[in-house]
Amino acid sequence: METRIKSLREDNDLTQKQLGEYLNISQVAYSYYELNRRNIPIELLSQLADFYHTSVDYLIYRTNEKTPYPRISKKQYKK
């Protein structure tokens, strides 16, 4: 099964190397995530969701809705 991160990368005409550089990981490590050979750490999933303006749930097939969730402000987060 093709991963959403691969589909999004290809839809945006990006290379694995470019995404690896953005995430500060190697191209090989990124390719393992696309191939489901390794689980993606939540921090990287969050970065990818921000990069593609979507949600982590969309990236991991918990929803088909691409629209990201509304952001909470730092003030709300501290409560």
C-alpha positions as CSV (number, residue, x, y, z in Angstrom):
1,M,0.0,0.0,0.0
2,E,1.3,3.4,-0.9
3,T,1.8,5.7,2.0
4,R,0.2,9.2,2.2
5,I,3.6,10.8,2.8
6,K,4.8,9.3,-0.5
7,S,1.7,10.4,-2.4
8,L,1.9,14.0,-1.0
9,R,5.7,14.1,-1.8
10,E,5.1,13.1,-5.4
11,D,2.1,15.4,-5.7
12,N,4.3,18.3,-4.7
13,D,7.2,17.2,-7.0
14,L,9.6,16.8,-4.2
15,T,12.4,14.2,-3.7
16,Q,13.0,12.0,-0.7
17,K,16.3,13.9,-0.3
18,Q,14.5,17.3,-0.1
19,L,12.1,15.9,2.6
20,G,15.0,14.3,4.4
21,E,16.8,17.7,4.5
22,Y,13.6,19.4,5.8
23,L,13.2,16.8,8.5
24,N,17.0,16.7,9.2
25,I,17.2,13.0,8.5
26,S,18.9,11.0,5.7
27,Q,17.2,10.2,2.4
28,V,17.5,6.5,3.3
29,A,15.7,7.0,6.7
30,Y,12.9,8.9,4.9
31,S,12.6,6.2,2.3
32,Y,12.1,3.6,5.1
33,Y,9.2,5.7,6.4
34,E,7.6,5.8,2.9
35,L,8.1,2.0,2.6
36,N,6.6,1.3,6.0
37,R,9.9,-0.3,7.1
38,R,10.1,2.0,10.1
39,N,7.5,3.7,12.2
40,I,7.6,7.5,11.9
41,P,8.2,9.3,15.2
42,I,5.4,11.6,16.2
43,E,7.7,14.6,16.0
44,L,8.4,13.9,12.3
45,L,4.7,13.2,11.6
46,S,3.8,16.5,13.1
47,Q,6.5,18.3,11.0
48,L,5.2,16.6,7.9
49,A,1.6,17.6,8.7
50,D,2.6,21.2,9.2
51,F,4.7,21.1,6.0
52,Y,1.7,19.8,3.9
53,H,-0.9,21.8,5.8
54,T,-2.8,18.8,6.9
55,S,-3.3,16.7,10.0
56,V,-1.4,13.8,11.4
57,D,-4.6,11.8,11.3
58,Y,-4.7,12.4,7.5
59,L,-1.1,11.1,7.2
60,I,-1.9,7.9,9.1
61,Y,-5.2,7.2,7.4
62,R,-7.4,8.0,10.4
63,T,-9.4,10.4,8.2
64,N,-9.7,11.3,4.5
65,E,-10.1,15.0,5.3
66,K,-7.0,16.9,4.3
67,T,-7.9,20.1,6.1
68,P,-5.8,20.6,9.2
69,Y,-7.4,21.0,12.6
70,P,-7.7,24.6,13.9
71,R,-4.6,25.6,15.8
72,I,-4.7,26.3,19.5
73,S,-2.9,29.3,20.8
74,K,0.0,29.0,23.2
75,K,-2.1,30.8,25.8
76,Q,-4.8,28.0,25.5
77,Y,-2.2,25.3,25.5
78,K,-0.8,26.4,28.9
79,K,-4.1,26.0,30.6
